[in-house]
Amino acid sequence: MYRHIKSYELRYTDVDAYDNLKLSSLLSFVEESACLSADELGFGYEALNKKNLGFIIVNNYIKLKRNIKLGEVITIHTWPLKPRLLIFFRDSEIYVGNEKVGVVSARWCMINKDTFVIEPWSVFSDKDTIEYNTERSVNFSSWKIPEISGGKIVYSKRMAYSDYDHNYHVNNTKYADFLMDAFSVDELYGKYPESVQITYVKQCKENEVLDIIRKDLDGYILTEGREDGELRVQMRIKLNDV
């Protein structure tokens, strides 16, 4: 079955104060592989852009067996699963050498780039030529994250130029940094994200201000971003010892 396979060497800019791979860097590698895979299969950026279409990510789920360190080379295997109605599924596996160190499952939507209305897969005329992999990297379906009640605003972040991507909104990888900044540097010493779930509720635009809120709940930490009280992004994360 089809897999797109690409390796990435961790750079100094990809890791945190403790030389552990940052969540935002991991998501950047996964997104890069997803885009390259879509290009390879004929429904990548250029192909969709000609039809005034584009992809946005709705959910990410990441499960890691251990921390990933500076100097290691990760290899990402990724493949699309058959779309369902408006949702496009993509799974990935993360390897260091022959060791499988993590898995990722993601849900995407296709949008009209003028109206930002979600479009069904049927609007893409070449859809029937695509071969889908039927295997899963992880059996995960609990996509709903509870909203925070009674949480504390940790800080606020204004959206600006460096947060944008070619869909003219904040790129999904940027939210990982916003939400992880709810933790202190000291608090993350000797820790790595064993599991992370992110839901992108609504896009953020330039000059909007996200209030980052945090609450610890049942062994997990919930963080979310709200713009003038409106929920925009959520994360549920479980930390483990390095």
Summary of the structure (lengths in Angstrom):
residues: 242
radius of gyration: 17.6
end to end distance: 34.2
largest distance: 51.5
contacts: 731
relative contact order: 0.17
helix: 20%
strand: 45%
